[in-house]
Amino acid sequence: MTLRLKQIRLTNWKCYPSQNITFNLHPDRKIQIIFGNNGHGKTSLMTAILWCLYGGDIVSKETLKTYFYRGKDDSSPAKEMRVELNFTRNEKNYFISRTAKLKVNGSTSYPSVEEALFYEDGTMRSNSREYIEALLPKSIRDFFCFDGLKIEQYTQITQTKEAKEAIEKVLGIPELRNLRDDTEKALQELENRFNKAEGTSQALKDKRKQLRELEGDIELKKGQLKNAKDEEKNAKIIHHDAQEKAAQIEGLREKQEEIHNLEKKRIGLQTQLNNLQKSIDSWLKKASIPLLINFVQEMADDLQVTSLKSTYKTNSTAVLKAILDDESCLCGRCLDQNSRDFILQQIAELESLEVDNATRIEKDQLRIYLQGIIRDNAKFSNYSQLLLQRDRLEEEIEEINQHIKQLKQETTGTNQESANEIWRKVGESGKNVEMIQEKIERLQKEIEIKEKQLEHLRKEVEILASENKTTLMLSNQVKMARGLKNATNELIEWNIDNSQKMINQVTSDRYLQVTNKPEEYRGVEITSEYTLGIRTLTGKLLNPDVLSAGEKEALAFAFITGLNQITDTCVPLIMDTPFGHLDKEHQKNIINSLPNLNSQVVILATDRDLPDPLLNLLLPHTTDIFKIHRLAADEDASVIEVMESY
């Protein structure tokens, strides 16, 4: 059931005076690539395809005049332009052609557009619009013509009424709704006939009136139940968000406690650092001592020797004076004059060598101080270790400061009042969920009771209707019509639910293949209104607005290709400049996913979009590669040729 584009023919369209592109349709290889520099005609080619299909909805008459080819050798534009497309599906061929002519009225000219021609296996169909709409609905054109330069629009594409209708049309939901409307009309018609039937007893009329009132009451209750379930879903989301915020508040409280502990630790480390710095400063004051320690030692030794000599001399002088005071020598002999003169001479020499007592005391103090310096030098021999300790303390304090700064940023605006408000919302939203769930349970019980009453009433109506052949026949017909209506409603609900599940699954699988953060996401979630969201592993639903340009493009690609894949009739996916906003990882992921698509893929790209590493990934799955060239004779003219080198 795959629709594939086989051929494109352009005549006097934009920069193409005459162009014929034929794709080789291979059963396994589904990718065609058309290379072209910016401004050479890639977008013009996509616009030609859309104009051929949808005419003035793509290019207005006011601007169509500028789409006629204007050759270099002819100052006037071509008088007629045409775009022709050839599609194939299940061995059927579809040919679509649209022509525009340039009418001349005096000095002015204006375009005249003819209705598209539609041929099915060579047979022309009179209402081409209906056939084109059946083949490629205009409402889904954004789902098969993907413009990478308009990526911002694609994340919002599902938020319009027209987009929702287009998606449901792809899923076949309108047909089911039409079936439901038809069964509803048939049931109402039979009900009216039943009410007007001859021979209907008053008792039957009364019972049928009760029946209609009860059916209306049940429908009302079911509507209330549906609204309650929608309320429950929204209330659960609000409650979940409040719980997440409360959990964040608790996390912030823990972070604030951590800040307090870190600040205490920082104070202790800063005290250690200050004390250590004092020791280092003290050492620096005496930093020259280690270099002069040998000289200091010599001076101390010299002063020590001088002190000993001074003491020796003082003692010797005292002894000699004592001898002079005695009448005899130490040996017992009397001192003669020569001996006395010699001793006096020795005393004079010793006294001449002595310094005054103050000078001697000062030298002794200097000697003691120098010896203290020598002892202190040993204490500062580990100076490098002190510096290393200081560096480590400073690094640790800086790490703590950075951690505190980060934690304070994360806890900005957190206070007890906001925390209490969050917890209040958690409690209120939780109670609201419980109240809605109780309401749902109550409505379900009421509906169950009323449906039993309804079943009993219907049996009574059938018994009363059996008294008359006409009413019996109509009663049976109403019963069958009601059963068909109920079955149709169930089918619609099942189909819508199943289709949304399929879209969710396929789109999620595709997104996890192409995103550069698959480890952060559970997948894509699509609401009943077909709006998109990304569910994270933590359970948070992200709006596409918060995504980067590359992630938005990946999301749009996943949704469009996912929608394309779940339909019964896959249509060609034409991608114009598809990778402009993507990083290399996103590009590679999308390229690897293209061969897995069921549909034909036509890529319009620059060399920058598909460099050789990416192109080599596609080559095993590619049937054709074309190149758009500028014609040498005319700057405004292009031609598309097959690239033989690949």
Buried (B, 14 or more C-beta within 10 A) or exposed (E): EBBBBBBBBBBBBBBBBEBEBEBEBBEEBBBBBBBBBEEBBBBBBBBBBBBBBBBEEBBEEEEBBEBBBBBEEEEEBBEEBBBBBBBBBEEEBBBBBBBBBBEEEEEEBEBEBEEBBBBEEEEEBEEBBEBBBEBBBBBBBBBBBBBBEEBEEBBBBBEEEEBBBBBBBBBEBEEBBEBBEEBBEBBEEBBEBBBEBEEBEEEBEEBBEBBEEBBEBBEEBBEBBEEBBEBBEEBBEBBBBBBBBBEBBEEBBEBBEBBEEBEEEBEEBBEBBEEBBEBBEEBEEEEEBEEEBEEBBEBBEEBBEBBEEBEEBBEEBEEBEEBEEEEEEEEEEEBEEEBEEEBEEBBEEBEEEBEEEEEBEEBBEEBEEBBEBBEEBEEBEEBEEBEEBBEEBBEBBEEBEEBBEEBEEBBEEBEEEEBEEBBEBBEEBBEBBEEBBEBBEBBBEBBEEBBEBBEEBBEBBBEBBEEBEBBBBBBBBBBEBBEBBEEBBEEBEEBBEEBBEBBBBBBBBBBBBBBBEEEEBBBBBBEEEBBBBBBEEEEEBBEBEEBEBBBBBBBBBBBBBBBBBBBEBBBBBBBBBBBBBBBEEBBBBBBBBBBEBBBBBBBBBBEEBBEEEBBEBBEEBBBBBBBBBBBEEBEBBBBBEEEEEE
